[in-house]
Amino acid sequence: MSTILAIETSSEMASCALLRGEKLYTRSSSGVRTHSQAILPMIQELLAEAGVALRECDAIAYGSGPGSFTGVRTACGIAQGLGYGAGLPLVPVVTLDAMALACHQQHGGADVLAVLDARMSEVYWAQYRFGGASPAAPAALPLSVLPPVLSAPEAVAPQGAVTACGNGFAAYAAALADQPFAAGAHADVMPHAAQIAQLGRIAFAAGQGVKAADAQPFYLRNKIAYTSAERREINAAKAAA
């Protein structure tokens, strides 16, 4: 099996993972340092724990978005820097796909709704189906029922009964309270590098790796200008990588 290094920084939590054979190593950090400062030390810890050099990995998967504009830029930028240095291909993984897989693995359910806080009174959301795969499977591929979109919380409209997850249910509890799918929603399920690695391995095996120069974030909201904080974060990510 391929060895996949994964990076995820699309939300308030930064995480990385190393999937080597059936062994999964993970690290995460939330609210202590900026993502660009936290990720590289965690990656070094993972590689040391596994006894693997970066060049021994087969590919680097990253959470391509949607999510925090600065966050998805950070994941892509660090993955590009590492990919250039080690001569490795990159594998972009949609963050909502990873959320859906985490929800399925942790809570079951064939149909999963992932709702991520997009700030500015909006959410990113998508619906997925897991066709007959066991929640205990290492990586059951989520099949898209409704593709990722950006909308007001009130406009979230899945098809049929779903198992719902994501911090959108905590951020917009009042707006979603009357929706039947909000009852029992797992608001603590977030994008994590563990599922990015699992989905990245599947995508890499299917030939979906890209050159570092061709890697791009996945946006659903047009960004017109960077704030000063965002510029500092992006520059720090580039310098660190």
Secondary structure, 3 states (H helix, E strand, C coil): CCEEEEEECCCCEEEEEEEECCEEEEEEEECCCCHHHHHHHHHHHHHHHHCCCHHHCCEEEEEEECCCHHHHHHHHHHHHHHHHHHCCCEEEEEHHHHHHHHHHHHHCCCEEEEEEECCCCCEEEEEEECCCCCCCCCCCCCEEEEEEEEECHHHCCCCCCCEEECCHHHHCHHHHCCCHHHCCCECCCCCCHHHHHHHHHHHHHCCCCECHHHCCCCCCCCCCCCCHHHHHHHHHHHHHC
